[in-house]
Amino acid sequence: MCPTHSFFCQVGPTKKSPKPPAIDYKKNTHTQTIDFDSFIDNSSFASLSVITMIALSEVYASQPVNVRHLDFNSIGELPETHAWPRHLDRPRLDEPVPVIDLRDPNVLALITHACETWGMFQITGHDIPISLLDVAESECCRLFSLPVDDKLKALRPPDGVSGYGVARISSFFNKLMWSEGFTIVGDTTDNARKLWPHPHDHRRFCETIEEYKEQIRSLTMRLMTLIFSSLGLRDEDEDRSSYKEASSVVQLNSYPPCPDPDRAMGLAAHTDSSLLTVLYQSSTSGLQVLRVSDENGPERWVEVPSLRGALVVNIGDLFQILSNGRYRSVLHRAVVNRTKHRFSIAYIHGPPAHIKISPLTAILDPLIGPLYRGVIWSDYLVLKANHFNEALGSLRVEEKEDK
């Protein structure tokens, strides 16, 4: 993660968030060994907890995103409200993001390398039918093709999490983003009914999204197992049959064609507040990932190309904590296109509500010790909602001094 203010000046002015307050971590500074089963909630916990929802609602109510929702299709000129400084940091196209076939016998080594050096990779051989990805994209397109007045019937309330609206991170920037979203937490039906009163219309959407969620949930659990194994954790005691749903959110994103894409931003640079995000992107590329300065060059943006049937996986802030900084939560953003409409579907995977996330004891270097204080996901989501990309750094502790 690279939460520097100088970096954000490249993509547009930000609103300075207050410095994260001092937190009493006396009960949080220990580390714990967390095996695979610790991340499985055996009560079929399917989405954000009630406690988390209440906490987020309080934060969102205090930081409302007040915007006029645009009819993107009727705009011939980029409004000043959406005009960011012209992009000077063109993405690299000759530096491929790792593509990992999950059937490869060397998959653990490939995942290790990708997580350590990129924080993001694409996967094939994941067994999700391309036909399901196509139908999910079609339903995503059907939703965002509705008239604005219809979409506003499912508008996310100021203190709410689910529904239609703009990106929550908009409150941290002085310019608005050229995108719209639809957030699904828990049951899909309530908001779908508002969009399509006729049962046949909303039933098709709900059935598709629920099937997509179920397939991606199973894949995400498989990925969690592989990533834990890639860290060197033993899994002989793992009972795979006990794997159940942990906390999850599904985010549908729409990036309409833009009359001046070089001065617009689809989704500003950010890291994810989760353990993992599994992303499907349509055939129009737009996702970019920030590569830190290394032997191949200075800090730079790299395009994540859209590959037919592939899914993008990126490490979230909580996995950076778990791995004690070994696996990186990476800054990424979305840009827009002049003529093509881009869609994406993000499955955001977090831990059960009661699990405290802290560096795993089994992988700690005794000479360094834990680099992050422990935190429960609900507390971290509130911290992130208040302080954006300063949140993860506020949990950082000093390394042990050499003796």
N, C-alpha and C positions, 0 to 999 in steps of 0.2 A: 504494500500500500504506500502511496506517495501523496499524503494530504498537504502538499505545500501550496501556499497562496500564490506563489509565482506561477505554478502550473495552471491554476484555474484562471489566471489572467489571460491565458492563451485562448480559452474557449468562451470567455465572457465575464463580466463583472459579477462578483458574488456579494451577497449580504453577509456581513461579518456576524457570525453567531457568537454568543457569549462563551467565554472559556468554561469548559465543563467544571462544575463545582467539585470541591474536595469531597470525597466519599469515604465513609468509614469502612475500610476493607478488613478490619481486624478478624472478621469471621470468614474472610474470603481469600486470604493469602496462602492457604495450604493448597497443595496439589492432591489429586486423587487419581487412582487407577480406574479407568472407565473401560470395561470390556464392551464387546459388541452389544450385548443384551441391554446395557444401560441406555442405549439409544432407541430401544423398542418399548413403546408404551402398550402393555398388554390389555389395556382397556379400550382399544380401538380408537384412541384419540386421533381425530382426523384433521383438525385444523387448529387455529390459534385458540388458546384457552380463554375462558371468560375473564380471568384476571388480566391477561395480556390485552384483551380487547378494551377493557375498562381503562387501563393505563394509557393505551394509545389514544383512546377517545378524548381523554383529558388533555393530552398533548396537542392533538389535532385541533381541538376546540380553541386552544390558546394561540394556535398558529394557523388560522384559516387561509386557504389558497383562494383568493378572490380574483377570478378571471372571467372574462366574457368568452363563452364557448363558441368557437368559430365554426362556420360552415366552410371547411377547407376547400371544397369543390367550387365555391363561388368566388374565390379570391384570386385576382389577377396580378396583384402586386404584394410583396411581402410587407406586412404592417411593421411599423417602427417598434411596436411592442415585442416583436419576434425577431428583430434584426440584431444578430450577434456580430462581433468583430469578424471580419472576413478570415476564413481559415488560412493560416499560413503554414500550418503543420500538416502537410499532405502525408497520407499514410504510406508506409512501405508495402509494396506488393510482392517483393522478392524474398520475403522472410516468412516462410509458411508456418502457420500455427500447427502444432502437432496434431496428426490424425491417427487415432489408435483403433485398431480392429480388436474388439473385445475377445475375439477367438484366437488371437495371437498367443502362442505359448510364452512369449516374453512380456505379457501384458503388464505384470507388476513393475518390471524395470522401466517400461515405457511410461507408465503412470507416474512413477517416482520422478523421472526426469522432467515430465511435463509440469507436474505440480511444483517442483523446486525452481524451475527456470522460467515458466510462463504463468502459472496459476490458472491456466485455461487450456483446454484441448477439445478436439472434436472426436466423436466416437462413431464407429460403424460396427456392424455385427452385433447390434444390440437387441435384435429380435422384435422391435416395434414395427409392425407392418407399415410400409409406405402408404398403403391405402388409407390407414387410419390418420396418418399425418396429413394426407391430402384432404380428407373430410374435415378434420379439425381446422385446417386453414380455411376451407370453404365456409365453415360456420363462423369463423372469426371475421371473414370478409363480409358475410351476410349481416352480422351485427353492426359493423362499422359503416356499412353502406346505407343503414337506416337514416331517414331525415334527422337533422339535429334535434328537432322538437321531440321526436320519438325517443332518441337516446337519452335526452334529459329527463324522461320519465323515470329512469333508473339512476339518476344522478346520485353520486356518493354524497351523503350529508357531510357538513363541515367537520363533525366529530366522528365520522364513520370510516370504516375500512373497506367495505364491499361496495361495488357499483361502478358506474361510469364516471370518468373525470380525467383531469390532467395529472401528471406525475406529482407525487407528494413533495419531491425534492425541489419543486418549483419555488417554494418559499425561500430557498437559500440563494436565489439568483435574481438579478434585476431584469433579466430578459426571459420571455416565455419560450416554451419549446414547441416545435412543430410536430406534435403527436397527441394522441388520445389513448386512453386505456380503459380497461374493464377488469376490475379486481374481483376474484371469486374466493371467498373464505367460507368453508363449510358448504351448505346446500346451495345448489345453482338455481333452484326453481324460482325463488321469490323475486329476484331481479329480472329473470328471464320472462316471467309473466308480465312484468311492467312493459317490457319491450314488445312482446308478442302476446296479446290477450288471447288469441285463438290457441287452444291446447295443442293442436297439431304443430303449429309453428314453434312454440317454445319447447315442446317435448323433443323435437328433433335436435335442437341445440343442446338441451340438458343431457340427453342420452349420449351424444357425441362427446361432450366435455367430460362426463362421468367416466366413459370408457377410456378416454385419453388419460385422465387422472389416475385411473387404476393401473393402466399399463406403465405409465411413467413412474408411479409409486414403486412398482415392483423393480423397475430398472434402477431407480435411485437407491433402493436397499442393496441391490447387487453392487452398485458403484461404491456405496459406503463400505461394504465388505472388502472390495478390492483396494480401496484407498487406505483403509486401516491396515490391511495386509502389507501394502507397499511401504508403510511406515515401520514394518518389522514386528507388529503385534501378532501374538499367537492367537489362533482361532480354533484350537482343537475343542474347546468347550462351547463353542458357538452352536446354538440350536436354531438352525435356519427356519424351522417350522414355526418358531415363536415370533418371527418377524411380523410386526403389525405397523400400522400407519403412525408416523410421528407427526409433528406439527408441519402443516404445509399451506401454501397459498398458491393459487394459479393467477397469473397476470397475462391478459391479452393486450397486445400493443398494436397500434396502427400508426404508420408514418406515411401520410398522404403525399402525393406529388407536390413539389414546392416550386414556386416561380423563381426563387433565388436561393438554391440550395447551399451555395458557398457562404451565405450570410445567415443561414438558419441552423438550428441545432435540434435534432430529433429527441435526444435524451442526453443531458450533460454528464460529464465524467463522474463516476461514482463507484464505490465497491458495494457488494451485497452484504446484508446484515445476517446472513444465514450460514448454514454449514455448507450446502451445495446449491447451485442453481443449474437445472437442466433446461436448455433453451432450444426450441425449434424456431428456425427462421425460414421465411419464404425464399423464393428463388432470387429475389433482389437483395444484394449485399448492402450492408450498412453498419454492421457491428464492427467496432475497432477496439483494440486492446493496447494498453500502454506498456511498452517494453522499457525496463530500466536501463540506465547506462551500463554497458558492458564492453567486452572486447570487440563486439561487432559494431559499436557505434554509440553515440549519445542517446539520451532518452528520446523515444520516438513512438509514434502511433503505427500500428500494424493492422491491416484489414483482415477480418476473419471471413473468408469467402463462404458463400452459401454453397453447400455440397448436397446434391440430391440424396435424401435419405439419412444424412448425418445429423447428429445432435451436438450441441455445444455444451460443455460442462465447465463451470468455473468455480473455483474455491471461494468460499465466503469468509467473512471476518471471523466467525466462530471456529472454522477449521484452522485458520492461522493461529488462533489461541491454542487449540488442541495440540497442534503440531509444534508449539513453542516457536513459531516463526519460520519453521522449516518449509512449510507449504504456504504460498503467498496468496492473500486476497488481492486481486488485481483490479486496478482502475480500468474501466471500460466505458464506452459511450456509443451512441447511435447517431449517424448522420443520415441525411435525406437525399432524395433523388428528384430531378426535375420532371421526369415523365412517368416514373414507375411508383406504384403503391407497394410499400413493404409492410409485412405483418410478422409478428413473432409471438410465441407463446412460452412464457417462463414458468417452470415449476420450481417454486422456492421451498427448499427443504430445511427445516429446522429441527431441533431436539424437542423431546417432550418438555412440558412446562416446568417440571420439578427438577430437571437435571441442571446442576451447576457446571458450566463449561470452564475448565481450567487445563493447563498443560498436562499432558499425560505423563505420569510418573515413569512409565516403562521406557520412554524415549528421552528422558531428560539427561543432559550432560551434567554430571555432578560439579564440574568446574564452573558452570554457568548458572544452573538452577532455573527456576521458572521465570520467564520474561513477561508474563501477563498474570494479572489477578483474576480470580474466578468470578464468573458472572452468570446469572440466570438469563435466558433468552428474553423474557419479558422486560427485565431491567435494561438489557442491552438495546432492545428496540426503542425504548423510551429515550435512552441516552443518544442513540443515533438520530431519532426524530428531533431531538433538541439541538444536537451539535454536529450532525452530518459527519463529514470525514475526519473530524477531530475525535470521534468517539473511541475508536480502537486505540489510538495513541494515549488516551487518558487512562487506559488499563495497563499500560506498560510499566514495568518495574525495572530498576537498574540491574545490570549484570553484576555478578559477584566480581570483586576486585581480585586480581591475581595475588596469591600469597607469596 
